[in-house]
Amino acid sequence: MAFLDELCSKLGEKWVLRGEDILPYLRDLKGPKGPALAVACPASSAQVADVLALCHAHDVCVIPQGGNTNVCRMAVPEQAPPSIVLSLKRMNRVSEVDAACYTLTAEAGCLLQVAQEAAADVNRCFAPDWGARGSATIGGAIATNGGGLNVIRYGTTRDQVLGLEVVLPDGRIWDGLRALRKDNSGYDLKQLFIGSEGTLGIVTKAVFKLHPAQPISQSAMAVPTRMSGLMELLELARDIGGDRLTAFELMSGLLIDKALERYPDLRHPMQTRARYYLLVRFSDQSSVSDRLTQLMEKAIDRGLIQDAVIAQSSLQERNLWELREQMIPHQYFTHPSFKWDVSVPISRMSEFIAQIETLSDALTTHAALCISGHVGDGNIHLDMFPELPPGPEYQTLGETLLPKVDQLIWSMGGSIVAEHGVGSEFVDRMRAQKPPVEYAMMQSVKSLLDPKGIMNPGKLLHAD
Ligand SMILES: Cc1cc2nc3c(=O)[nH]c(=O)nc-3n(C[C@H](O)[C@H](O)[C@H](O)COP(=O)(O)OP(=O)(O)OC[C@H]3O[C@@H](n4cnc5c(N)ncnc54)[C@H](O)[C@@H]3O)c2cc1C
């Protein structure tokens, strides 16, 4: 029987999409990508196993896809090999919320927001959270080790996962769906799949840790007097807030102006206009107002900030966070950009930003430089939009700029792929960041689990 007929017999005609129906699955935020034979939409782990066994037998590649909200071209096929996209969208249920044990179990296609709401219903907090919460899935969060807004308090997705069920490339199901807080019985294999970008297998279910709900949150927006004071300000926020510090974000003045132009319901919360702003949030089970006020007062006394507002209502709080979530450069600039998702030690963050500004001024004229991100985690998103059309001049600039900035990041002990992952976009540049022994170990893991190389080829790493 031909491959597609067999696929239909396993899933039913209706759940093997073809023709025009597959086009939305072949493009992402960056536009269209390579072709696919079909999009398979299994409804259970057993069906995922059937699909993978079939693909393994026919040497058909498999591109796992959750919400397709990644920003590094990870969940769409490349040009070369015959591929199918495997969409997890039908496996979208929360299976269990155990309030007493502080765990939540869900299928991989469950949306972050659905998991958050299920946890909130029993007065618990599901920690992974970012702007794409309404379309990103927990499988995608696991496969990218998503970071987001709560990392400073709870860590990344990796820190939240207790157990996984995974379908391996040959169709075997690994049941590691355990909710144990302690298990030292050997290699912690689930860690291999977290951050693996769909290159080792398909996550079908996961058990997450939950945390006590923090129903009261209050945020302040502040203008730093000098970026070199960021570290001191973060230390002060930690001293005063302790575990209540749930966000310490950097916002670009340029992107705030663009967001205000585009979304007339948004308001600039302060008179002062600046290149950078900070958004600090405290959360707890009772009021955090006194501590937040204390932080802002002390920061002004020490000359760390020159202006600040504290949200006084849920409307003002929402406005601050809506501004934060609209820090999406590609919404406002249509010409091509050079981008980095950088982490450097927090102590070197201001030095890094200063060097980037200097480099950008020296190499480009009229480049829009957008810098924002989770600065409390040492992570910033950096986009540089030179006023150049795509063409030879743009290309030459890229050839100079990219290695210079990558080198700068590495010289500071940082990473050029902090939270958004590698995908096909950073696959070449990431290799230079890894010691050869580390890269070889990654290749060995890949060839051990996926010897035919059918899982998400062209993403994350090169086979040789
Ligand atoms: C507005 C916006 C804000 C964002 N903010 C953040 C942020 O703050 N922090 C952050 O980390 N990311 C952020 N992202 C990026 C994105 O939301 C995350 O990468 C997210 O984890 C992707 O989830 P997804 O379900 O969309 O996965 P997809 O984009 O569909 O897939 C991502 C990768 O995971 C693989 N994959 C998906 N599901 C599975 C599965 N079940 N098993 C195995 N592999 C799988 C895919 O093959 C692909 O390699 C943001 C994106 C947007 C659009």
The ligand as an SDF file (V2000), in Angstrom:
LIG
                    3D

 53 58  0  0  0  0  0  0  0  0999 V2000
    4.2810   36.8960   20.7250 C   0  0  0  0  0  0  0  0  0  0  0  0
    5.2700   35.8170   21.0540 C   0  0  0  0  0  0  0  0  0  0  0  0
    5.9800   35.8570   22.2440 C   0  0  0  0  0  0  0  0  0  0  0  0
    6.8830   34.8560   22.5550 C   0  0  0  0  0  0  0  0  0  0  0  0
    7.5620   34.9360   23.7310 N   0  0  0  0  0  0  0  0  0  0  0  0
    8.3880   33.9400   24.0770 C   0  0  0  0  0  0  0  0  0  0  0  0
    9.0860   33.9980   25.3160 C   0  0  0  0  0  0  0  0  0  0  0  0
    8.9790   34.9560   26.0580 O   0  0  0  0  0  0  0  0  0  0  0  0
    9.8750   32.9540   25.6320 N   0  0  0  0  0  0  0  0  0  0  0  0
   10.0230   31.8620   24.8150 C   0  0  0  0  0  0  0  0  0  0  0  0
   10.7470   30.9290   25.1720 O   0  0  0  0  0  0  0  0  0  0  0  0
    9.4080   31.8040   23.6250 N   0  0  0  0  0  0  0  0  0  0  0  0
    8.6000   32.8070   23.2350 C   0  0  0  0  0  0  0  0  0  0  0  0
    7.9710   32.7650   22.0240 N   0  0  0  0  0  0  0  0  0  0  0  0
    8.2540   31.6480   21.0810 C   0  0  0  0  0  0  0  0  0  0  0  0
    7.2590   30.4630   21.1060 C   0  0  0  0  0  0  0  0  0  0  0  0
    6.0080   30.8020   21.6250 O   0  0  0  0  0  0  0  0  0  0  0  0
    7.8540   29.3050   21.8700 C   0  0  0  0  0  0  0  0  0  0  0  0
    8.9890   28.8410   21.1830 O   0  0  0  0  0  0  0  0  0  0  0  0
    6.8810   28.1080   22.0640 C   0  0  0  0  0  0  0  0  0  0  0  0
    7.4510   27.2240   22.9970 O   0  0  0  0  0  0  0  0  0  0  0  0
    6.5660   27.3520   20.8220 C   0  0  0  0  0  0  0  0  0  0  0  0
    5.4540   26.5190   21.1070 O   0  0  0  0  0  0  0  0  0  0  0  0
    4.5440   25.9980   19.9220 P   0  0  0  0  0  0  0  0  0  0  0  0
    3.4940   25.1120   20.4540 O   0  0  0  0  0  0  0  0  0  0  0  0
    4.0890   27.1320   19.1060 O   0  0  0  0  0  0  0  0  0  0  0  0
    5.5990   25.1100   19.1370 O   0  0  0  0  0  0  0  0  0  0  0  0
    5.9520   25.1180   17.5690 P   0  0  0  0  0  0  0  0  0  0  0  0
    6.3340   26.4750   17.1420 O   0  0  0  0  0  0  0  0  0  0  0  0
    4.8760   24.4480   16.8190 O   0  0  0  0  0  0  0  0  0  0  0  0
    7.2390   24.1650   17.5800 O   0  0  0  0  0  0  0  0  0  0  0  0
    8.4280   24.5730   18.2020 C   0  0  0  0  0  0  0  0  0  0  0  0
    9.4250   23.4220   18.1470 C   0  0  0  0  0  0  0  0  0  0  0  0
    8.9680   22.3620   18.9660 O   0  0  0  0  0  0  0  0  0  0  0  0
    8.7690   21.1590   18.2060 C   0  0  0  0  0  0  0  0  0  0  0  0
    7.5760   20.5410   18.7640 N   0  0  0  0  0  0  0  0  0  0  0  0
    6.3320   21.0810   18.9050 C   0  0  0  0  0  0  0  0  0  0  0  0
    5.5370   20.2310   19.5420 N   0  0  0  0  0  0  0  0  0  0  0  0
    6.2760   19.1190   19.8110 C   0  0  0  0  0  0  0  0  0  0  0  0
    6.0160   17.8760   20.4530 C   0  0  0  0  0  0  0  0  0  0  0  0
    4.8260   17.5990   20.9600 N   0  0  0  0  0  0  0  0  0  0  0  0
    7.0120   16.9910   20.5480 N   0  0  0  0  0  0  0  0  0  0  0  0
    8.2450   17.2520   20.0280 C   0  0  0  0  0  0  0  0  0  0  0  0
    8.5420   18.4000   19.4180 N   0  0  0  0  0  0  0  0  0  0  0  0
    7.5710   19.3180   19.3220 C   0  0  0  0  0  0  0  0  0  0  0  0
    8.6340   21.6170   16.7710 C   0  0  0  0  0  0  0  0  0  0  0  0
    9.0440   20.6430   15.8570 O   0  0  0  0  0  0  0  0  0  0  0  0
    9.5880   22.8060   16.7640 C   0  0  0  0  0  0  0  0  0  0  0  0
   10.9070   22.3390   16.6350 O   0  0  0  0  0  0  0  0  0  0  0  0
    7.0870   33.7770   21.6570 C   0  0  0  0  0  0  0  0  0  0  0  0
    6.3810   33.7400   20.4470 C   0  0  0  0  0  0  0  0  0  0  0  0
    5.4920   34.7400   20.1390 C   0  0  0  0  0  0  0  0  0  0  0  0
    4.7460   34.6580   18.8360 C   0  0  0  0  0  0  0  0  0  0  0  0
  1  2  1  0
  2  3  1  0
  2 52  2  0
  3  4  2  0
  4  5  1  0
  4 50  1  0
  5  6  2  0
  6  7  1  0
  6 13  1  0
  7  8  2  0
  7  9  1  0
  9 10  1  0
 10 11  2  0
 10 12  1  0
 12 13  2  0
 13 14  1  0
 14 15  1  0
 14 50  1  0
 15 16  1  0
 16 17  1  0
 16 18  1  0
 18 19  1  0
 18 20  1  0
 20 21  1  0
 20 22  1  0
 22 23  1  0
 23 24  1  0
 24 25  2  0
 24 26  1  0
 24 27  1  0
 27 28  1  0
 28 29  2  0
 28 30  1  0
 28 31  1  0
 31 32  1  0
 32 33  1  0
 33 34  1  0
 33 48  1  0
 34 35  1  0
 35 36  1  0
 35 46  1  0
 36 37  1  0
 36 45  1  0
 37 38  2  0
 38 39  1  0
 39 40  1  0
 39 45  2  0
 40 41  1  0
 40 42  2  0
 42 43  1  0
 43 44  2  0
 44 45  1  0
 46 47  1  0
 46 48  1  0
 48 49  1  0
 50 51  2  0
 51 52  1  0
 52 53  1  0
M  END
$$$$
